[in-house]
Amino acid sequence: MCASIDNHQLKILIQDDGQGIDLYKVYQKAKEKGL
């Protein structure tokens, strides 16, 4: 994995989350998408 790309993807997921920043949910979304 490339940390910079992963961080970029996580930032996008956080921005798309209208419920505010929930790092656990973001992590679960990332796992589901195979990041």
Backbone as JSON Lines, residues from 0, in Angstrom:
{"i":0,"aa":"M","n":[0.84,-1.2,0.0],"ca":[0.0,0.0,0.0],"c":[0.87,1.25,0.0]}
{"i":1,"aa":"C","n":[0.35,2.28,-0.59],"ca":[1.04,3.57,-0.57],"c":[0.29,4.49,0.39]}
{"i":2,"aa":"A","n":[0.95,4.91,1.44],"ca":[0.3,5.69,2.49],"c":[-0.28,7.0,1.95]}
{"i":3,"aa":"S","n":[0.45,7.66,1.04],"ca":[-0.03,8.94,0.52],"c":[-1.34,8.76,-0.24]}
{"i":4,"aa":"I","n":[-1.43,7.72,-1.06],"ca":[-2.66,7.46,-1.8],"c":[-3.78,7.08,-0.84]}
{"i":5,"aa":"D","n":[-3.47,6.21,0.15],"ca":[-4.48,5.81,1.13],"c":[-5.01,7.02,1.88]}
{"i":6,"aa":"N","n":[-4.1,7.91,2.3],"ca":[-4.52,9.11,3.02],"c":[-5.41,9.98,2.16]}
{"i":7,"aa":"H","n":[-5.06,10.11,0.88],"ca":[-5.87,10.9,-0.05],"c":[-7.27,10.31,-0.17]}
{"i":8,"aa":"Q","n":[-7.36,9.01,-0.3],"ca":[-8.65,8.34,-0.42],"c":[-9.46,8.52,0.86]}
{"i":9,"aa":"L","n":[-8.81,8.41,2.02],"ca":[-9.52,8.56,3.29],"c":[-10.04,9.98,3.43]}
{"i":10,"aa":"K","n":[-9.26,10.98,2.99],"ca":[-9.72,12.37,3.04],"c":[-10.97,12.54,2.19]}
{"i":11,"aa":"I","n":[-11.01,11.91,1.02],"ca":[-12.19,11.99,0.15],"c":[-13.38,11.35,0.85]}
{"i":12,"aa":"L","n":[-13.17,10.18,1.48],"ca":[-14.26,9.51,2.18],"c":[-14.78,10.37,3.33]}
{"i":13,"aa":"I","n":[-13.86,11.03,4.05],"ca":[-14.27,11.9,5.16],"c":[-15.09,13.07,4.63]}
{"i":14,"aa":"Q","n":[-14.66,13.66,3.52],"ca":[-15.37,14.79,2.93],"c":[-16.76,14.38,2.47]}
{"i":15,"aa":"D","n":[-16.9,13.15,1.98],"ca":[-18.18,12.67,1.48],"c":[-19.14,12.29,2.61]}
{"i":16,"aa":"D","n":[-18.63,12.17,3.84],"ca":[-19.46,11.75,4.97],"c":[-20.16,12.96,5.57]}
{"i":17,"aa":"G","n":[-21.45,13.09,5.33],"ca":[-22.21,14.23,5.81],"c":[-22.47,14.21,7.3]}
{"i":18,"aa":"Q","n":[-22.13,13.1,7.96],"ca":[-22.36,12.98,9.39],"c":[-21.16,13.44,10.2]}
{"i":19,"aa":"G","n":[-20.2,14.05,9.55],"ca":[-19.0,14.47,10.25],"c":[-17.92,13.39,10.18]}
{"i":20,"aa":"I","n":[-16.79,13.67,10.77],"ca":[-15.66,12.76,10.68],"c":[-15.8,11.64,11.7]}
{"i":21,"aa":"D","n":[-15.95,10.44,11.2],"ca":[-16.0,9.25,12.05],"c":[-14.95,8.29,11.51]}
{"i":22,"aa":"L","n":[-13.79,8.3,12.12],"ca":[-12.66,7.56,11.55],"c":[-12.93,6.07,11.48]}
{"i":23,"aa":"Y","n":[-13.7,5.53,12.42],"ca":[-13.99,4.1,12.36],"c":[-14.84,3.79,11.14]}
{"i":24,"aa":"K","n":[-15.87,4.6,10.89],"ca":[-16.72,4.39,9.71],"c":[-15.91,4.58,8.44]}
{"i":25,"aa":"V","n":[-15.05,5.57,8.42],"ca":[-14.21,5.8,7.24],"c":[-13.31,4.58,7.0]}
{"i":26,"aa":"Y","n":[-12.77,4.04,8.08],"ca":[-11.93,2.85,7.96],"c":[-12.72,1.67,7.42]}
{"i":27,"aa":"Q","n":[-13.94,1.49,7.89],"ca":[-14.78,0.39,7.4],"c":[-15.1,0.59,5.92]}
{"i":28,"aa":"K","n":[-15.43,1.81,5.52],"ca":[-15.7,2.1,4.11],"c":[-14.48,1.77,3.26]}
{"i":29,"aa":"A","n":[-13.31,2.16,3.75],"ca":[-12.08,1.9,3.01],"c":[-11.85,0.4,2.84]}
{"i":30,"aa":"K","n":[-12.11,-0.37,3.91],"ca":[-11.95,-1.82,3.82],"c":[-12.93,-2.4,2.81]}
{"i":31,"aa":"E","n":[-14.16,-1.93,2.82],"ca":[-15.17,-2.44,1.9],"c":[-14.81,-2.15,0.45]}
{"i":32,"aa":"K","n":[-14.19,-0.99,0.21],"ca":[-13.82,-0.62,-1.15],"c":[-12.48,-1.22,-1.55]}
{"i":33,"aa":"G","n":[-11.83,-1.91,-0.62],"ca":[-10.57,-2.57,-0.95],"c":[-9.39,-1.63,-1.02]}
{"i":34,"aa":"L","n":[-9.47,-0.5,-0.33],"ca":[-8.34,0.41,-0.28],"c":[-7.33,-0.14,0.72]}
